[in-house]
Amino acid sequence: MKTSALIAAELLVQHGVKRVVSSPGSRNAPLTEAINRCEGLQVTDVIDERAAAFVALGLARQSRKPVALTCTSGTALLNYAPAVAEAYYQGVPLVVLSADRPMQWIDQEDSQTIRQAGAFNNIVKGSFDIPDFHETDKEMVWYATRSLNEAMLMCSSGKPGPVHINMQYNNPLSGQKVKEPQPRVVRQLNGEDDLNITLAKELAAELADKRVLIVAGFMPPDHKLSNKLRHFAMLPNVAILAEAVANLHLSEPGGIDRRIGMLDHDTLNSLLPDVVITIGGALISRKVKEWLRGAPASMQHWSLSNASVLADCFQHLNLRITCSPVSFFARLGRFLSAYHVRSDYGASWRKVSALAEKANIAFMGGQSWCDIVAHSMIFNTIPEQWNVCCSNGTSIRYAELFCKAGQQQLSCNRGTSGIEGCTSTAVGMALATPQPTLLISGDMSLRHDYGGLALPCVPGNFKIIVMNNGGGDIFRFIPSTATIEGLEEHFTLKNMMQQPLREQAEALGYQYLSANSPESLRKVLKTLGSAHQKTILEVFTSPDVNASALRNFLSPRI
């Protein structure tokens, strides 16, 4: 028996599948056995896969419920194609489960083997490929569970249609016994734009006795959402951790790492929630991801998202809600407040946050000149009405520590977190608004997008602060590269960053400023603030101390 087959069978039942059409084969024996053992599934056996798929099409169309199909490897799957295409264009939900050899044996002249993964890409709503794995591989159990949940939600949501799940099996008839898995079921509630009253009442009842933590990733500014979250956070059982790039303009400066970076293991565990509600995009904070991934299995994760993929960043996802966050927090807060909840969860977070802020201030008071001091000064000085764009690497991480709560907008290319195009993106932002746009960039990021620096369309409201810290300082900070041989030669590229920026900047028509100490930075920031032309401020710091200072700031101190 295979763990992935047991998970698939259980999730078919949990997602409302009642009928399965199965065709015989040895490679799909684990699926056949697991499905036949499931009391909630009625199996119809059909020898010919082409006919089997059309039988499933008829069952699904008549019952208006998703129907599953299972077949062996090789050309068996291709016989499903006509019925799958019909289901796709009719909007009929089919869950196609094909068994396959492990990927390393594809095209190796082994029997009954073709390129199955993605075979139906043009006629299914989604394709999934699940490798073989051992039941003790927790990450693969999570991956299979997440993928199968996503496939089955996709099959029935929006306009229904077929999905293809390719299941790789090595030695499918090994007879090895495995523990019965208890896969986490992911539900989806479709609220469209507004959270309806009935659903809001049900969710409020579920949260009334729970510790609720809202975690917010990158988003554009939304004043309505910010106001609703402020009111929601007044509930005694609610706390909010928001990245600075979430642009929520709450009371605390900085983002998540400014509040939890210095907390020790025991303190963090005392603040674990019962339910995490996420909004916005991918998170920058590695610590919050690792902390919540290590939470007990009982922790729930509700995701407010209408994304086309199922993102389970904390490995605890059990509910996806597709509705407006403004509507969600407004209505949910109204019904939740009626319970008069007694909880000290919000107060506990406020107490710890106050201690963290006190520790941060004390830490900064003892720092000599380095990147962390420079960024603190920069964010304390630049006007709140400026739009700030950061390059990837350490620049955005410093922004997450020091950005003012009221900064009009902080943004970064965090969808993929790539180094390329950061300058060009900031130029585009400056062209779209009369407000000053400031790019804060590392020296490597700036040189990577030199073309953006040289664009003839750069407007006069565009300003750059470039941290000249001897190349890619992020590689000195992250553990995987900090101690690697050849760090400076092959990763930070320190020697390639020696070309003076001043000549390049002035040749391109920029006003050039520089600073190499707190005193000089304080002076030139005033000049930068009053400049009415495109300007570059180059800040020089020592690469010898930057990474250790940032690492110490984010080390447990409370």
C-alpha positions in Angstrom: 0.0 0.0 0.0 1.2 3.5 -0.8 0.7 6.5 1.4 -0.1 8.8 -1.5 -2.9 6.4 -2.6 -4.4 6.4 0.9 -4.3 10.2 1.0 -5.9 10.4 -2.4 -8.7 8.1 -1.5 -9.5 9.8 1.8 -9.5 13.3 0.2 -11.8 12.1 -2.6 -14.4 11.4 0.0 -13.7 14.6 1.9 -14.2 16.6 -1.2 -17.5 15.1 -2.1 -16.5 12.4 -4.6 -18.8 9.4 -4.4 -18.2 7.5 -7.7 -14.9 6.2 -9.2 -14.5 4.5 -12.5 -11.5 2.2 -12.5 -9.6 0.3 -15.2 -7.4 -2.6 -14.2 -3.6 -2.5 -14.2 -0.6 -3.3 -12.0 0.9 0.2 -11.8 -2.4 1.7 -10.4 -2.9 -1.2 -8.0 -2.2 1.0 -4.9 -4.9 3.4 -6.1 -7.3 0.6 -6.9 -6.8 -1.0 -3.5 -7.0 2.3 -1.5 -10.2 3.3 -3.3 -11.9 0.0 -2.9 -11.1 0.1 0.8 -12.9 3.4 1.2 -16.5 2.9 2.3 -17.5 6.3 0.9 -16.6 5.5 -2.6 -18.6 3.4 -5.1 -16.4 1.8 -7.8 -17.4 0.9 -11.3 -14.9 -1.2 -13.2 -14.5 -0.7 -16.9 -11.8 -2.6 -18.9 -11.3 -0.1 -21.8 -10.0 3.3 -20.6 -11.7 5.2 -23.5 -15.1 3.9 -22.5 -14.3 4.3 -18.8 -13.7 8.0 -19.2 -17.0 8.5 -21.1 -18.8 6.5 -18.4 -17.3 8.9 -15.8 -18.3 11.9 -18.0 -21.9 10.7 -18.0 -21.9 10.0 -14.2 -20.6 13.4 -13.5 -22.8 15.3 -15.9 -26.0 13.6 -14.6 -25.1 13.7 -10.9 -23.5 17.2 -11.1 -20.9 15.9 -8.7 -17.2 15.3 -9.4 -16.3 11.7 -10.5 -12.8 10.1 -10.3 -11.0 8.0 -12.8 -8.0 5.7 -12.3 -5.8 3.9 -14.8 -2.4 2.3 -15.1 0.7 3.8 -16.8 1.5 4.2 -20.5 -1.0 4.7 -23.3 -3.9 3.8 -20.9 -4.0 7.5 -19.9 -4.1 8.7 -23.5 -7.4 6.8 -24.0 -9.0 9.3 -21.6 -8.3 12.2 -23.9 -11.6 12.4 -25.9 -13.8 12.3 -22.7 -11.5 14.7 -20.8 -11.6 17.2 -23.7 -15.4 16.9 -23.7 -15.5 17.5 -19.9 -13.3 20.5 -20.2 -15.4 22.3 -22.8 -18.7 21.3 -21.1 -17.5 22.2 -17.6 -17.9 18.7 -16.1 -15.8 17.9 -13.0 -13.5 14.8 -13.4 -10.6 13.9 -11.2 -8.2 11.9 -13.4 -5.7 9.7 -11.3 -3.1 8.1 -13.5 -0.4 5.8 -12.1 3.1 6.3 -13.5 6.7 5.0 -13.1 9.1 7.2 -11.1 10.3 10.2 -13.2 13.9 8.9 -13.3 12.7 5.9 -15.4 10.9 8.0 -18.1 12.5 7.5 -21.6 14.7 4.7 -20.3 13.2 2.0 -22.4 11.3 0.5 -19.5 8.0 -1.1 -20.3 4.6 0.7 -20.4 6.1 4.1 -19.9 5.5 7.4 -21.7 5.7 11.1 -20.8 2.5 11.2 -18.7 3.0 14.2 -16.5 1.2 17.2 -18.2 -0.2 15.0 -21.0 -3.6 16.8 -20.8 -2.2 20.4 -20.1 -4.4 22.0 -22.8 -7.7 20.3 -21.8 -7.6 20.3 -18.0 -8.0 23.0 -15.4 -4.8 21.9 -13.7 -2.1 19.2 -13.9 -0.3 17.7 -10.8 2.6 15.3 -10.6 3.2 13.5 -7.2 6.4 11.5 -6.8 6.6 8.3 -4.8 7.7 8.7 -1.2 8.0 7.0 2.1 5.4 7.6 4.8 8.1 9.0 7.1 8.9 11.8 4.7 6.8 14.6 6.3 7.5 17.2 3.7 6.4 14.9 0.9 3.3 13.9 2.8 2.5 17.6 3.1 3.2 18.2 -0.6 1.0 15.3 -1.7 -1.8 16.4 0.7 -1.6 20.0 -0.5 -1.5 19.1 -4.2 -4.4 16.7 -3.9 -6.5 19.3 -2.0 -5.7 21.9 -4.6 -6.6 19.6 -7.5 -10.0 18.7 -6.0 -10.8 22.3 -5.1 -9.9 23.4 -8.6 -12.1 20.7 -10.1 -15.3 22.0 -8.6 -14.6 25.7 -8.1 -15.6 28.4 -10.5 -16.5 26.7 -13.8 -16.1 23.0 -13.1 -13.8 20.9 -15.2 -11.3 18.0 -15.2 -8.0 17.9 -13.4 -5.2 15.5 -13.9 -3.2 14.0 -11.0 -0.2 11.9 -12.1 0.9 9.5 -9.3 4.4 8.0 -9.5 4.9 4.6 -8.0 8.0 2.5 -7.6 7.3 -1.2 -6.8 3.5 -0.7 -6.6 2.9 -4.3 -5.6 5.5 -4.4 -2.8 2.8 -5.3 -0.2 4.4 -3.0 2.4 2.0 -2.0 5.2 1.8 1.7 6.0 0.0 3.7 8.7 -3.4 5.1 7.7 -2.7 8.8 7.1 -5.1 11.5 8.4 -4.7 14.1 5.7 -5.6 17.7 6.4 -8.6 18.7 4.4 -8.6 22.1 2.9 -12.1 23.7 2.5 -12.9 26.6 0.3 -15.6 29.2 1.0 -16.5 31.3 -1.9 -17.6 34.7 -0.6 -16.9 36.5 -3.9 -16.7 40.2 -3.1 -18.7 40.2 0.2 -18.7 37.8 3.1 -22.4 36.9 3.5 -24.0 37.2 6.9 -24.6 33.5 7.5 -21.0 32.6 6.7 -19.8 35.5 8.9 -21.8 34.3 11.8 -20.5 30.7 11.4 -16.9 31.9 11.2 -17.3 34.2 14.2 -18.7 31.3 16.3 -15.7 29.2 15.4 -13.2 32.0 16.4 -15.0 33.1 19.6 -12.8 31.0 21.9 -9.7 31.0 19.7 -6.4 33.0 19.8 -6.3 34.7 16.4 -3.2 36.0 14.6 -3.5 37.9 11.4 -0.3 37.8 9.3 -0.1 40.3 6.4 2.3 40.1 3.4 2.9 42.6 0.6 -0.1 44.6 -0.6 -0.7 48.0 -2.1 -2.0 50.7 0.3 -5.7 50.2 1.1 -7.0 52.7 3.7 -10.3 50.9 4.0 -8.6 47.7 4.9 -6.3 49.4 7.3 -9.2 50.9 9.2 -11.1 47.6 9.4 -8.0 45.8 10.7 -7.5 48.5 13.4 -11.0 47.9 14.6 -10.7 44.1 14.3 -7.4 44.1 16.3 -9.2 45.8 19.2 -10.8 42.4 19.9 -9.0 40.9 23.0 -8.3 37.5 21.3 -6.7 39.1 18.1 -3.2 40.2 17.2 -1.7 41.4 14.0 1.8 40.8 12.5 2.2 42.9 9.3 5.2 43.3 7.1 6.1 46.9 6.3 5.4 46.1 2.6 1.8 45.3 3.6 1.3 49.0 3.7 -1.3 48.8 6.5 -0.1 52.0 8.3 -0.7 50.5 11.7 0.8 52.0 14.9 4.1 50.2 15.1 7.1 51.1 12.8 8.8 48.4 10.8 7.5 44.9 10.0 7.3 41.5 11.5 11.0 41.0 12.2 11.2 44.2 14.2 8.6 42.6 16.6 9.7 39.0 16.7 13.4 39.0 15.5 14.7 39.2 19.0 12.2 36.8 20.7 13.5 33.5 22.0 11.9 30.1 21.4 9.9 30.0 24.6 8.5 33.5 24.2 7.4 32.8 20.7 5.8 29.5 21.6 3.8 31.2 24.4 2.3 33.4 21.6 1.3 30.7 19.2 -2.2 31.2 17.9 -5.0 28.7 17.5 -5.9 30.3 14.1 -3.7 32.2 11.6 -5.5 34.3 9.1 -3.3 35.4 6.2 -3.7 38.3 3.7 -1.4 39.7 1.0 1.5 38.1 -0.7 4.6 36.2 0.2 6.4 37.0 3.4 9.9 38.3 3.8 10.4 37.2 7.4 12.0 33.8 7.5 11.5 33.6 11.3 7.7 33.9 11.2 7.5 31.2 8.6 9.7 28.8 10.5 7.9 29.6 13.8 4.4 28.9 12.4 5.5 25.8 10.4 6.7 24.3 13.7 3.3 24.9 15.4 1.2 21.9 16.7 -1.0 20.2 14.1 -4.0 21.7 15.8 -3.2 25.2 14.6 -5.5 26.3 11.8 -4.6 28.5 8.8 -7.2 30.5 7.0 -6.1 32.1 3.8 -8.0 35.1 2.4 -7.0 34.6 -1.3 -8.5 34.2 -4.7 -5.2 33.1 -6.2 -5.2 30.4 -8.9 -2.8 28.2 -6.8 -3.2 26.9 -3.3 -0.4 28.4 -1.1 0.2 26.6 2.2 3.2 28.5 3.4 2.9 27.4 7.0 1.9 23.7 6.2 -1.3 24.1 8.3 -3.8 25.4 5.7 -7.3 24.1 6.2 -9.5 26.9 4.8 -9.3 29.2 1.8 -11.8 32.1 1.7 -12.3 34.0 -1.6 -13.8 37.3 -0.6 -12.8 40.9 -0.1 -10.6 41.3 3.0 -12.4 44.6 3.8 -15.8 42.8 3.8 -14.3 39.8 5.7 -12.9 41.8 8.7 -15.8 44.2 8.8 -18.5 41.6 9.1 -16.6 39.0 11.0 -15.5 41.7 13.5 -19.1 42.8 14.1 -20.3 39.3 14.9 -17.2 38.3 16.8 -17.5 41.3 19.1 -21.0 40.2 20.1 -19.4 37.2 21.9 -17.7 39.6 24.5 -14.6 37.4 24.3 -12.4 37.2 27.3 -8.8 36.7 26.3 -5.4 38.2 27.0 -3.9 37.2 23.7 -3.9 40.7 22.2 -2.6 42.1 25.4 0.2 39.6 25.5 1.4 40.6 22.1 1.3 44.3 23.0 3.4 43.6 26.1 6.0 41.6 24.2 6.0 44.2 21.4 6.7 47.0 23.9 9.6 44.9 25.4 10.9 44.3 21.9 10.8 48.0 21.0 12.7 48.9 24.1 15.3 46.2 23.3 15.6 47.5 19.8 16.2 51.1 20.9 18.9 49.9 23.4 20.6 47.8 20.7 20.7 50.7 18.2 22.2 53.0 20.8 25.3 50.8 21.0 26.0 50.5 17.3 28.8 52.2 15.4 28.6 53.2 11.8 27.2 50.4 9.5 24.3 49.6 7.3 21.8 49.1 10.1 22.6 52.6 11.5 22.4 54.2 8.1 19.0 52.6 7.3 17.6 53.7 10.7 18.7 57.3 9.9 17.3 57.1 6.4 13.8 56.0 7.4 13.7 58.4 10.3 14.5 61.3 7.9 12.7 60.7 4.6 9.2 62.3 4.3 6.3 60.1 4.9 4.6 61.2 1.6 7.5 59.7 -0.4 6.9 56.4 -2.2 9.8 54.0 -1.3 10.9 51.1 -3.4 13.6 48.7 -2.2 15.8 46.3 -4.1 15.9 42.7 -3.0 18.6 41.4 -0.7 19.4 43.3 2.6 17.8 46.6 1.5 14.2 45.3 1.9 15.2 43.6 5.1 16.4 46.8 6.6 13.3 48.5 5.4 11.3 45.9 7.3 13.1 46.9 10.5 12.9 50.7 10.2 10.2 51.8 7.8 7.8 54.3 9.5 4.3 53.1 10.2 2.9 56.1 8.2 5.1 55.8 5.1 2.9 56.4 2.1 4.0 53.3 0.3 6.8 50.7 0.6 7.2 48.3 -2.3 9.6 45.6 -3.5 9.6 43.0 -6.2 8.7 40.2 -3.7 6.6 38.1 -6.0 9.7 36.3 -7.1 12.3 38.2 -5.0 14.7 38.5 -7.9 17.5 41.0 -8.2 16.8 42.0 -11.7 14.8 45.1 -12.7 14.5 46.8 -9.3 15.7 50.1 -10.6 13.5 50.0 -13.7 10.5 49.1 -11.6 11.2 52.2 -9.4 11.5 54.4 -12.5 8.1 53.1 -13.6 6.6 54.0 -10.2 8.1 57.5 -10.4 6.6 58.0 -13.9 3.1 57.1 -12.5 3.0 59.7 -9.7 4.1 63.3 -9.1 5.2 62.4 -5.6 8.9 61.7 -5.0 9.9 58.1 -5.5 12.9 56.8 -3.6 14.8 53.6 -4.5 16.9 52.2 -1.8 19.3 49.7 -3.4 22.4 47.7 -2.8 25.4 48.3 -5.0 25.1 44.9 -6.7 21.4 45.4 -7.4 22.0 48.8 -8.9 24.7 47.5 -11.2 22.6 44.6 -12.1 20.0 46.9 -13.5 22.3 49.6 -14.9 20.0 49.9 -17.9 17.2 51.2 -15.6 19.6 53.8 -14.3 20.4 55.0 -17.8 16.8 55.2 -19.1 16.1 58.5 -20.9 12.6 58.7 -19.3 13.8 58.9 -15.7 11.8 61.8 -14.2 13.0 64.5 -11.9 11.1 63.1 -8.9 13.2 60.0 -8.9 15.9 59.6 -6.2 18.2 56.7 -5.3 20.1 55.8 -2.1 22.6 53.2 -3.0 24.4 51.3 -0.1 28.0 50.8 -1.2 28.8 47.9 1.2 31.3 46.0 -0.9 29.0 43.9 -3.2 26.2 41.4 -2.4 26.0 41.9 1.4 23.1 39.5 1.5 25.5 36.6 1.0 27.5 37.6 4.1 24.2 37.6 6.0 22.4 34.4 5.1 23.8 31.2 6.8 24.1 29.1 3.7 26.7 31.4 2.1 28.2 33.4 5.0 31.0 31.0 5.7 31.4 29.5 2.2 34.8 29.3 0.6 35.2 32.0 -2.1 32.5 34.2 -0.6 34.0 37.5 -1.6 35.4 36.3 -5.0 32.4 34.4 -6.3 29.3 35.6 -4.4 29.6 39.2 -3.1 31.8 40.1 -6.1 33.5 42.7 -4.0 36.2 43.4 -6.5 33.7 44.1 -9.3 32.1 46.8 -7.3 35.1 49.1 -7.3 34.1 51.2 -10.4 33.3 54.7 -9.1 29.6 55.5 -9.3 30.0 59.3 -9.2 31.3 59.5 -12.8 28.5 57.2 -14.1 25.8 59.2 -12.2 26.9 62.6 -13.4 27.4 61.3 -17.0 23.7 60.2 -16.9 22.5 63.6 -15.6 22.0 62.7 -11.9 22.9 65.0 -9.0 25.5 63.0 -7.0 25.7 63.0 -3.2 27.7 60.8 -0.8 28.1 60.0 2.9 30.4 57.8 4.9 29.4 58.7 8.5 26.3 59.5 10.6 27.2 63.2 10.4 27.7 63.3 6.6 24.6 61.2 6.1 22.5 63.5 8.2 23.6 66.5 6.2 23.1 65.0 2.7 19.7 63.6 3.5 18.5 67.2 3.9 19.9 68.0 0.5 18.3 64.9 -1.0 14.9 65.9 0.5 15.0 69.3 -1.1 16.3 68.2 -4.5 14.1 68.8 -7.5 16.1 66.7 -10.0 17.0 63.1 -10.2 19.6 62.4 -7.6 21.8 59.5 -6.4 23.1 59.4 -2.8 25.9 56.8 -2.3 26.3 55.7 1.3 29.7 54.0 2.1 29.8 51.4 4.9 32.2 48.6 5.9 31.3 45.1 4.8 33.2 43.7 7.8 30.5 44.7 10.3 27.2 45.0 8.4 26.2 41.3 8.4 27.1 40.7 12.0 25.2 43.8 13.2 22.0 42.7 11.3 22.5 39.1 12.5 22.8 40.3 16.1 19.7 42.6 15.8 17.7 39.5 14.7 19.1 37.2 17.4 17.1 36.3 20.5 17.4 38.9 23.3 14.0 38.5 25.0 
